Structure formats: structure tokens, C-alpha cells
Amino acid sequence: MKNFSWGHGVVIALVAFIVFILSMMFLFPNGQKNSEMVTDNYYEEELKYQDVIDAKKRADDLQEKPVYSQDKNGIKITFPKDYNNSNTTVKFVLNRTDDQNLDVHKSVQLDANQSFLIPGQVLKMGNYTLRLTFTKDKTDYRMDYDVIWK
């Protein structure tokens, strides 16, 4: 048997490194799953993000905020009593964190109890971000909720 020299050690280290890199590429390709952009026109949304920051701050400063709840029927958002369809417009976006195809976007009307329901039938098990945007008396507000649908 030949003597083991430093040259052999370098070759073994290089081969081990190449095998490690290749195994990371082929055995763990999970990094590619979340490579989708959250939105297609991210640049335009970035330019108007100050409006989002202001709307979130106004929502944080509200005395009475919309209340989020969830049960087997779906996700229910209930607004304070002085909100109604004549002075309030409501939109929501339900972003699925791992699959853009499961996102839900909608403008809604409040019912007699100043609430609306996102039915459980449109939801799949997993994590969502609920972005609630509403305009009351020409003032914009935004609230974000992390949702785990089971």
C-alpha cells in the first residue's frame, strides 16, 4: 500500500466537498419551493408601501378594532357597530405562505352584525396571512393576522 501524503488528503477533501454540495442540491431541493414572488408587481407595491405603513399605524391607533375569530365554519371578522356598508368598504387578501395558487382575494359586504365570514370550504390546511384592508369615511386602515387553518 502506498504512503498517504498531503496530496491524497487534499483530493479526499475536495471529493468530500463536491459530494456534500451535490447531495445538498439533489437531496434537499426545498429551497426552490418558496422561490415564487409574493406578488407579480412587487416594484409598484414597494413604491406605495408608505401608504401601507400609514394605514397599519392608523389601525393600531383605533379605539375599537375589527375582531378576528375562527371556528369549523371559517374565519369571521367582526367590525365595531359604527361600521356599515354605507361608510365602509372592506377587502381582504388571504395569502398562503407556501402556495400562491391557494390565495384568496375578495371585496366583501358586511352583514347585519357588521361582520363577514371567509368560509372554511375555500381554505386548505396550513398557514395563511390575512391582510384586512378597510376604508371608513375615506380613511384607509390595514390589519394583518397570522392564520393557521386546521
N, C-alpha and C positions, 0 to 999 in steps of 0.2 A: 504494500500500500504506500502511496505517495505521502510525502510530508505535507501537512496542512500549513499553508502560508497566508500572509495577509491578503494576497490577491484572491485566494479562494474565499476568504471572508467577505471581501467586497462584492464578489459575484453572488454569493449566497444572500447578502443583504439586499442587493439590487433585485434579485429574483423574488425574494420575500416581499419587497415593497411593491413590485409590479403585481404579484398575486393579490396582495391586500387591496390595491386600487381597483383591480378588475373585479374582485369579489364585492367591493362597495358599489360598483356600477351595476352589476348583474344580479346580485342577491338582494340589494336594498334599493330598488328604484322608486321608493316612496316620495322622494323629493319632487318628482315630476307631477304627482297628482295635484298639488296645490299651485301649479305654475300658471293657472288662469288668472287674469286680471279680475278684480272685483267688479270693475265697470269698464265698458269699452271706451268711453270718452273721459278717461281719468284726468287728462290735462285740463279740460274745461271745468271739471268739478274742482280741481285743485285751485283754480283761479278764483272761484266763488266760495272757497272754504271759510273765509272770514264771515260770510253770512251764516254758515252753519254754526260757527263758534258763537256768534251773537245770539242765534236762536236757542242754542243749548243754554247759554247763560240766562236768557230771559225765562226759559222753562225752569231752571234751577231756582230762580227768584220768585216763582209763583207761590202764593199762599196755599192754594188748593191745586194739586196736580192730578192728572189722569192716573187712575189706579189700574195696575196690571194684575190679572189673576188667570189661572189655568186649571182646567179640570178635564175629564174624559171627553167632553163635548168640543173643546177647543180652547183658544186663548181669548179672553174677554178683556176689553179696555173700557173702563167706565170714567166718564168725564164729570166734573163738578156740575151742579144743577144749572148754573147760569150759561152753560154752553148749549147751543142748539143749532139746528140746521140753517137757521136764518143768519146767524152771526159767526158760524164756524165751518171751515172746510177741513176735512181730515183725510190724510193719505198715510199709507204705511208701506214699508218695504220689509219683507222678511227674507233676509239673506241666509242661505245655507252656507256654513263655513267650509264645507268640503265639496260641494257640487252646485255650480251656478244654475244648472238645469232645474233644481228644486226651489229656486227663489220664487217668492210670491209678491207681486206689486199690485196695489189697488187703491182707488179712492173710495171712500165709504160715506154713507149717511148714518147719522146717529139715530138710534131708535128712541122710543118714548122715555126710556130710562137713561138717556144721554150716554149710551154705550153701543158697542158693536162687538161682534164675535167673529173670530177667524176660525172656521170650522176645522175640526180635527181631521176630516177626510182629505184636506189639501196638504196635510203635514205628514212627513215621514219621520221615523225615529231618528234623533240626532240633535246636534247643536245648531241653533239659529241666532242671528242678531236681528232684533225687531227695532226698526227705525221708524218712530212715530213722528210725523210732521203735521202740525196743525196751524191754521191761521184763524185767529179770533180778532174781530174788529180791525182787520188789515195789519195785524202784527203777527209775525211768524215765530213759531216755537218748535223745538225738536227735542225729543227724548229718545234715548237708546236703552234697550233692555237685552240682556243675555238670556236666551231661552233654551232650555233642554226639554225636548219633546220626547216622552217615553211611550 
